[in-house]
C-alpha cells in the first residue's frame, strides 16, 4: 500500500533504508511529514498532489515511518535531520543548479530548520506548518544538539517485551481517529489519510520511532537557537482549531524581514482543509523567495 500516488524511490542514506515519493516536473520541492504514532508521507498528500502540478516534489518517509527503515534504534533529531539532508543531497544530484524549497509540518519543522542551519546553501525557502517550539514564551536555548529525551521513560515504555503491545493499544483505529479529531479540531478529518494511518501502524517495527517520540527523544531543547539562526525566507502557517493553537513564541520573529505568517481557519494541517488556497499562497511565497 502506498501513501502517495507517485514514484517510490530508495534514497542512499547513512540512516539506513530511506524512501521518498516523487512526482511532477520543475524546480525541486521537499516535503516532510509530521511525527506521531501513525505518521507517514500520507500526511502531506494534498501538497504533494497540487504542487506536483508546478514542481518536482519529493515527499520523504522519515526513518521509522512509512516505507523507510523501522529498526529498533534511538530516533532523535540528529537521525531525522540526517535523513532530510541525505534526501536533499540526492535531490541536488537531480537538480544540480537549484537550491531546494522545503515544507515541514509540526515537530518535523525542527528537523528541517536544523538542516537549513547546517547547510544553508542547500535550501532556498522553508515553509513551516504549525511548527513546534513556539508554544508559550519560554525560550528553548539548551546546549547544541540537546533534547528533552527521557531515557528512563523510553525504557519503561519498551519494557521487557511489552512495547509492541503498548503501541498496539495506542494505535487502535478508534484511538487514531480520536487524535486526528484533536489535530483537526473537528471530526471532519481526511479519511484517506486515516486509512493509511491505520494500515501503517500494523507493519513490522512500527512501534520503535513512536515510542521514542512519546519519551521526548525527538524534541530539541535548543530549537529557539536554531530558529534564531535561519536567514532564508520563512513562511509560517498555522490554524486556530484543535490542540495546536498556541504559537505565542512566533512574536520573537514578527519583526524579522525573512519571516512571514498566515493564519488559516483550520486545524493544525490547513493544507487538508484548504488545499487550493494553501497551494496558491505557497506558490506566491515561493515566487517571492530570493534567487539562490
C-alpha positions as a Markdown table, in Angstrom:
| # | Residue | x | y | z |
|---|---|---|---|---|
| 1 | Unk | 0.0 | 0.0 | 0.0 |
| 2 | Unk | 1.4 | 3.4 | -1.0 |
| 3 | Unk | 0.9 | 6.6 | 0.9 |
| 4 | Unk | 1.0 | 8.8 | -2.2 |
| 5 | Unk | 0.4 | 8.5 | -5.9 |
| 6 | Unk | 3.9 | 8.9 | -7.1 |
| 7 | Unk | 7.1 | 7.0 | -7.8 |
| 8 | Unk | 8.6 | 5.5 | -4.7 |
| 9 | Unk | 12.4 | 5.9 | -4.6 |
| 10 | Unk | 15.0 | 4.4 | -2.3 |
| 11 | Unk | 17.5 | 7.1 | -1.3 |
| 12 | Unk | 21.1 | 6.5 | -0.4 |
| 13 | Unk | 21.4 | 7.4 | 3.3 |
| 14 | Unk | 23.6 | 6.7 | 6.3 |
| 15 | Unk | 20.3 | 6.5 | 8.3 |
| 16 | Unk | 19.6 | 3.1 | 6.6 |
| 17 | Unk | 16.7 | 2.3 | 4.2 |
| 18 | Unk | 15.2 | 5.7 | 3.3 |
| 19 | Unk | 12.3 | 6.2 | 1.0 |
| 20 | Unk | 10.7 | 9.2 | -0.8 |
| 21 | Unk | 7.8 | 9.6 | -3.2 |
| 22 | Unk | 8.4 | 11.7 | -6.3 |
| 23 | Unk | 6.0 | 13.4 | -8.7 |
| 24 | Unk | 5.9 | 16.3 | -11.2 |
| 25 | Unk | 8.4 | 18.4 | -13.0 |
| 26 | Unk | 10.3 | 21.6 | -12.4 |
| 27 | Unk | 12.1 | 23.2 | -9.5 |
| 28 | Unk | 12.5 | 20.8 | -6.5 |
| 29 | Unk | 10.2 | 20.9 | -3.5 |
| 30 | Unk | 10.9 | 18.7 | -0.5 |
| 31 | Unk | 8.0 | 17.8 | 1.9 |
| 32 | Unk | 8.4 | 16.4 | 5.4 |
| 33 | Unk | 5.5 | 14.9 | 7.3 |
| 34 | Unk | 4.7 | 15.3 | 11.0 |
| 35 | Unk | 5.9 | 12.9 | 13.7 |
| 36 | Unk | 3.4 | 10.9 | 15.8 |
| 37 | Unk | 2.3 | 7.3 | 16.4 |
| 38 | Unk | 0.9 | 6.8 | 12.9 |
| 39 | Unk | 2.9 | 9.3 | 10.8 |
| 40 | Unk | 4.0 | 8.9 | 7.1 |
| 41 | Unk | 4.2 | 10.8 | 3.8 |
| 42 | Unk | 0.4 | 10.4 | 3.6 |
| 43 | Unk | 0.2 | 13.5 | 5.9 |
| 44 | Unk | 1.4 | 15.8 | 3.1 |
| 45 | Unk | -0.8 | 14.3 | 0.3 |
| 46 | Unk | -2.7 | 17.4 | -0.8 |
| 47 | Unk | 0.5 | 19.5 | -1.0 |
| 48 | Unk | 2.2 | 16.6 | -3.0 |
| 49 | Unk | -0.7 | 16.5 | -5.4 |
| 50 | Unk | -1.2 | 20.2 | -6.0 |
| 51 | Unk | 2.4 | 21.3 | -6.0 |
| 52 | Unk | 3.2 | 18.4 | -8.3 |
| 53 | Unk | 1.4 | 20.4 | -11.0 |
| 54 | Unk | 4.2 | 23.1 | -10.7 |
| 55 | Unk | 7.3 | 21.4 | -9.2 |
| 56 | Unk | 9.2 | 18.2 | -8.9 |
| 57 | Unk | 8.0 | 17.2 | -5.4 |
| 58 | Unk | 9.8 | 14.8 | -3.1 |
| 59 | Unk | 7.9 | 13.6 | 0.0 |
| 60 | Unk | 10.1 | 11.7 | 2.5 |
| 61 | Unk | 9.1 | 8.9 | 4.8 |
| 62 | Unk | 11.2 | 9.7 | 7.8 |
| 63 | Unk | 13.2 | 7.0 | 9.5 |
| 64 | Unk | 10.9 | 4.7 | 11.5 |
| 65 | Unk | 7.8 | 5.6 | 9.4 |
| 66 | Unk | 6.1 | 4.5 | 6.2 |
| 67 | Unk | 8.4 | 2.6 | 3.8 |
| 68 | Unk | 11.7 | 3.7 | 5.4 |
| 69 | Unk | 13.7 | 1.6 | 7.8 |
| 70 | Unk | 11.9 | 0.8 | 11.1 |
| 71 | Unk | 14.6 | -0.9 | 13.0 |
| 72 | Unk | 14.9 | -0.9 | 16.8 |
| 73 | Unk | 17.2 | 2.1 | 17.4 |
| 74 | Unk | 17.2 | 5.5 | 19.0 |
| 75 | Unk | 15.2 | 8.0 | 16.9 |
| 76 | Unk | 16.5 | 11.5 | 17.5 |
| 77 | Unk | 16.5 | 15.0 | 15.9 |
| 78 | Unk | 20.0 | 14.1 | 14.6 |
| 79 | Unk | 18.8 | 11.0 | 12.8 |
| 80 | Unk | 15.8 | 12.8 | 11.3 |
| 81 | Unk | 17.9 | 15.8 | 10.3 |
| 82 | Unk | 20.5 | 13.5 | 8.7 |
| 83 | Unk | 17.7 | 11.8 | 6.7 |
| 84 | Unk | 16.5 | 15.2 | 5.4 |
| 85 | Unk | 20.0 | 16.2 | 4.4 |
| 86 | Unk | 20.6 | 12.8 | 2.7 |
| 87 | Unk | 17.4 | 13.3 | 0.6 |
| 88 | Unk | 18.4 | 16.9 | -0.1 |
| 89 | Unk | 21.8 | 15.6 | -1.3 |
| 90 | Unk | 20.0 | 13.2 | -3.7 |
| 91 | Unk | 17.8 | 16.0 | -4.9 |
| 92 | Unk | 20.8 | 18.1 | -5.7 |
| 93 | Unk | 22.1 | 15.4 | -7.9 |
| 94 | Unk | 18.9 | 15.6 | -9.9 |
| 95 | Unk | 18.7 | 19.4 | -9.8 |
| 96 | Unk | 22.3 | 20.5 | -9.5 |
| 97 | Unk | 21.8 | 24.1 | -10.3 |
| 98 | Unk | 18.8 | 24.7 | -8.0 |
| 99 | Unk | 18.6 | 25.2 | -4.2 |
| 100 | Unk | 15.6 | 23.4 | -2.6 |
| 101 | Unk | 12.3 | 24.8 | -1.4 |
| 102 | Unk | 11.1 | 22.7 | 1.5 |
| 103 | Unk | 8.0 | 22.3 | 3.7 |
| 104 | Unk | 7.6 | 20.5 | 7.0 |
| 105 | Unk | 4.8 | 20.1 | 9.5 |
| 106 | Unk | 4.7 | 20.2 | 13.3 |
| 107 | Unk | 7.7 | 18.6 | 15.0 |
| 108 | Unk | 9.4 | 18.0 | 11.7 |
| 109 | Unk | 9.8 | 21.8 | 11.3 |
| 110 | Unk | 12.5 | 21.4 | 13.9 |
| 111 | Unk | 14.4 | 18.9 | 11.9 |
| 112 | Unk | 14.1 | 20.9 | 8.7 |
| 113 | Unk | 15.2 | 24.1 | 10.4 |
| 114 | Unk | 18.2 | 22.4 | 11.7 |
| 115 | Unk | 19.1 | 21.0 | 8.3 |
| 116 | Unk | 18.8 | 24.5 | 6.8 |
| 117 | Unk | 21.0 | 26.0 | 9.5 |
| 118 | Unk | 23.7 | 23.3 | 8.9 |
| 119 | Unk | 23.5 | 23.5 | 5.1 |
| 120 | Unk | 22.1 | 27.0 | 4.3 |
| 121 | Unk | 23.2 | 26.8 | 0.6 |
| 122 | Unk | 21.2 | 23.7 | 0.1 |
| 123 | Unk | 17.8 | 25.4 | 0.7 |
| 124 | Unk | 16.1 | 28.4 | -0.9 |
| 125 | Unk | 13.0 | 28.7 | 1.3 |
| 126 | Unk | 11.3 | 27.0 | 4.2 |
| 127 | Unk | 7.5 | 26.6 | 4.7 |
| 128 | Unk | 6.8 | 25.7 | 8.3 |
| 129 | Unk | 3.3 | 24.5 | 9.1 |
| 130 | Unk | 2.2 | 24.5 | 12.7 |
| 131 | Unk | 5.8 | 24.3 | 13.9 |
| 132 | Unk | 6.7 | 23.1 | 17.4 |
| 133 | Unk | 9.0 | 25.0 | 19.7 |
| 134 | Unk | 6.9 | 28.2 | 19.5 |
| 135 | Unk | 4.2 | 27.5 | 22.1 |
| 136 | Unk | 4.2 | 29.9 | 25.0 |
| 137 | Unk | 7.0 | 32.3 | 25.6 |
| 138 | Unk | 9.7 | 30.0 | 27.2 |
| 139 | Unk | 12.9 | 30.0 | 25.2 |
| 140 | Unk | 14.5 | 26.7 | 24.3 |
| 141 | Unk | 18.2 | 27.5 | 24.3 |
| 142 | Unk | 19.7 | 24.3 | 25.7 |
| 143 | Unk | 23.2 | 23.1 | 24.7 |
| 144 | Unk | 23.7 | 22.5 | 21.0 |
| 145 | Unk | 22.0 | 19.3 | 19.9 |
| 146 | Unk | 20.4 | 18.6 | 23.3 |
| 147 | Unk | 16.9 | 17.1 | 23.5 |
| 148 | Unk | 14.2 | 16.6 | 26.1 |
| 149 | Unk | 14.6 | 12.8 | 25.8 |
| 150 | Unk | 13.9 | 10.7 | 28.9 |
| 151 | Unk | 15.8 | 7.5 | 28.7 |
| 152 | Unk | 14.1 | 6.1 | 31.7 |
| 153 | Unk | 10.7 | 6.7 | 30.2 |
| 154 | Unk | 11.8 | 5.1 | 26.9 |
| 155 | Unk | 13.0 | 2.0 | 28.8 |
| 156 | Unk | 9.7 | 1.9 | 30.7 |
| 157 | Unk | 7.6 | 2.2 | 27.5 |
| 158 | Unk | 9.5 | -0.6 | 25.8 |
| 159 | Unk | 9.6 | -2.7 | 28.9 |
| 160 | Unk | 10.7 | -6.3 | 28.8 |
| 161 | Unk | 8.8 | -7.1 | 25.7 |
| 162 | Unk | 5.6 | -5.1 | 26.1 |
| 163 | Unk | 6.5 | -2.2 | 23.9 |
| 164 | Unk | 4.6 | -3.6 | 20.9 |
| 165 | Unk | 1.5 | -4.4 | 22.9 |
| 166 | Unk | 1.5 | -0.8 | 24.3 |
| 167 | Unk | 1.9 | 0.6 | 20.9 |
| 168 | Unk | -1.0 | -1.5 | 19.5 |
| 169 | Unk | -3.2 | -0.2 | 22.3 |
| 170 | Unk | -2.3 | 3.4 | 21.4 |
| 171 | Unk | -2.9 | 2.8 | 17.7 |
| 172 | Unk | -6.3 | 1.1 | 17.7 |
| 173 | Unk | -8.4 | 2.6 | 14.9 |
| 174 | Unk | -10.6 | 4.5 | 17.3 |
| 175 | Unk | -7.6 | 6.0 | 19.1 |
| 176 | Unk | -6.1 | 7.1 | 15.8 |
| 177 | Unk | -9.4 | 8.8 | 14.9 |
| 178 | Unk | -9.6 | 10.4 | 18.3 |
| 179 | Unk | -6.2 | 12.0 | 17.9 |
| 180 | Unk | -6.8 | 13.1 | 14.3 |
| 181 | Unk | -10.0 | 14.7 | 15.5 |
| 182 | Unk | -7.9 | 16.7 | 18.0 |
| 183 | Unk | -5.5 | 17.6 | 15.3 |
| 184 | Unk | -8.3 | 18.9 | 13.0 |
| 185 | Unk | -10.3 | 20.4 | 15.8 |
| 186 | Unk | -13.3 | 18.7 | 14.3 |
| 187 | Unk | -14.5 | 15.3 | 13.2 |
| 188 | Unk | -14.1 | 16.2 | 9.5 |
| 189 | Unk | -10.7 | 14.5 | 9.2 |
| 190 | Unk | -9.2 | 13.3 | 5.9 |
| 191 | Unk | -10.4 | 9.7 | 5.6 |
| 192 | Unk | -7.8 | 8.7 | 3.1 |
| 193 | Unk | -5.0 | 9.8 | 5.5 |
| 194 | Unk | -6.8 | 8.0 | 8.3 |
| 195 | Unk | -7.0 | 4.7 | 6.4 |
| 196 | Unk | -3.3 | 4.8 | 5.7 |
| 197 | Unk | -2.5 | 5.7 | 9.3 |
| 198 | Unk | -4.4 | 2.6 | 10.5 |
| 199 | Unk | -2.6 | 0.4 | 7.9 |
| 200 | Unk | 1.0 | 1.7 | 8.5 |
| 201 | Unk | 0.8 | 1.2 | 12.3 |
| 202 | Unk | 0.3 | -2.5 | 11.7 |
| 203 | Unk | 3.5 | -3.0 | 9.9 |
| 204 | Unk | 6.6 | -4.7 | 11.4 |
| 205 | Unk | 8.7 | -2.3 | 13.5 |
| 206 | Unk | 6.1 | 0.4 | 13.5 |
| 207 | Unk | 6.4 | 0.9 | 17.3 |
| 208 | Unk | 10.1 | 1.9 | 17.5 |
| 209 | Unk | 10.0 | 5.5 | 16.4 |
| 210 | Unk | 6.7 | 6.4 | 18.1 |
| 211 | Unk | 8.0 | 5.1 | 21.5 |
| 212 | Unk | 11.0 | 7.4 | 21.1 |
| 213 | Unk | 8.6 | 10.2 | 20.2 |
| 214 | Unk | 6.5 | 9.5 | 23.4 |
| 215 | Unk | 9.6 | 9.7 | 25.5 |
| 216 | Unk | 10.5 | 13.1 | 24.1 |
| 217 | Unk | 13.7 | 11.8 | 22.4 |
| 218 | Unk | 12.9 | 13.8 | 19.2 |
| 219 | Unk | 12.2 | 17.2 | 20.8 |
| 220 | Unk | 15.1 | 19.6 | 20.5 |
| 221 | Unk | 16.0 | 21.6 | 23.7 |
| 222 | Unk | 17.9 | 24.1 | 21.6 |
| 223 | Unk | 15.2 | 24.9 | 18.9 |
| 224 | Unk | 14.9 | 28.6 | 19.7 |
| 225 | Unk | 18.6 | 28.9 | 18.9 |
| 226 | Unk | 18.1 | 27.1 | 15.7 |
| 227 | Unk | 15.2 | 29.2 | 14.6 |
| 228 | Unk | 17.2 | 32.3 | 15.5 |
| 229 | Unk | 19.9 | 31.3 | 13.0 |
| 230 | Unk | 17.6 | 31.0 | 10.0 |
| 231 | Unk | 18.4 | 33.6 | 7.4 |
| 232 | Unk | 16.5 | 32.3 | 4.3 |
| 233 | Unk | 12.8 | 33.2 | 3.6 |
| 234 | Unk | 10.4 | 31.5 | 6.0 |
| 235 | Unk | 6.7 | 31.2 | 5.6 |
| 236 | Unk | 5.0 | 30.0 | 8.9 |
| 237 | Unk | 1.3 | 29.0 | 8.8 |
| 238 | Unk | -1.0 | 27.5 | 11.4 |
| 239 | Unk | -4.6 | 27.1 | 12.3 |
| 240 | Unk | -6.9 | 28.2 | 15.1 |
| 241 | Unk | -8.7 | 24.9 | 16.0 |
| 242 | Unk | -7.7 | 21.8 | 17.8 |
| 243 | Unk | -4.9 | 21.0 | 20.2 |
| 244 | Unk | -2.2 | 23.0 | 18.4 |
| 245 | Unk | -3.1 | 26.7 | 18.5 |
| 246 | Unk | -0.6 | 28.2 | 20.9 |
| 247 | Unk | 2.1 | 30.0 | 18.8 |
| 248 | Unk | 2.9 | 32.9 | 21.1 |
| 249 | Unk | 6.6 | 32.3 | 20.5 |
| 250 | Unk | 6.3 | 33.5 | 16.9 |
| 251 | Unk | 6.2 | 37.0 | 18.2 |
| 252 | Unk | 10.0 | 36.7 | 18.6 |
| 253 | Unk | 10.3 | 36.6 | 14.8 |
| 254 | Unk | 7.5 | 39.1 | 13.9 |
| 255 | Unk | 9.9 | 41.8 | 13.1 |
| 256 | Unk | 12.3 | 39.6 | 11.2 |
| 257 | Unk | 12.2 | 40.5 | 7.5 |
| 258 | Unk | 12.7 | 36.9 | 6.4 |
| 259 | Unk | 9.7 | 35.6 | 8.3 |
| 260 | Unk | 6.1 | 35.9 | 7.2 |
| 261 | Unk | 2.9 | 34.4 | 8.7 |
| 262 | Unk | -0.5 | 33.2 | 7.6 |
| 263 | Unk | -3.3 | 32.0 | 9.9 |
| 264 | Unk | -5.9 | 29.7 | 8.5 |
| 265 | Unk | -9.4 | 29.0 | 9.9 |
| 266 | Unk | -8.4 | 25.3 | 10.3 |
| 267 | Unk | -6.8 | 22.7 | 12.4 |
| 268 | Unk | -3.1 | 22.0 | 12.5 |
| 269 | Unk | -2.8 | 20.8 | 8.9 |
| 270 | Unk | -4.5 | 23.6 | 6.9 |
| 271 | Unk | -3.5 | 22.2 | 3.5 |
| 272 | Unk | -6.0 | 19.4 | 4.0 |
| 273 | Unk | -8.9 | 21.8 | 4.8 |
| 274 | Unk | -8.0 | 24.5 | 2.3 |
| 275 | Unk | -5.8 | 22.6 | -0.3 |
| 276 | Unk | -6.2 | 25.1 | -3.2 |
| 277 | Unk | -5.9 | 28.2 | -1.1 |
| 278 | Unk | -2.9 | 26.8 | 0.7 |
| 279 | Unk | -1.2 | 25.9 | -2.6 |
| 280 | Unk | -1.9 | 29.3 | -4.1 |
| 281 | Unk | -0.4 | 31.1 | -1.0 |
| 282 | Unk | 2.6 | 28.8 | -1.1 |
| 283 | Unk | 3.2 | 29.5 | -4.7 |
| 284 | Unk | 3.1 | 33.2 | -4.1 |
| 285 | Unk | 5.6 | 32.8 | -1.2 |
| 286 | Unk | 7.9 | 30.7 | -3.4 |
| 287 | Unk | 7.9 | 33.3 | -6.2 |
| 288 | Unk | 9.0 | 35.9 | -3.6 |
| 289 | Unk | 11.9 | 33.7 | -2.5 |
| 290 | Unk | 15.2 | 35.3 | -3.5 |
| 291 | Unk | 17.1 | 33.6 | -6.3 |
| 292 | Unk | 19.9 | 31.5 | -4.9 |
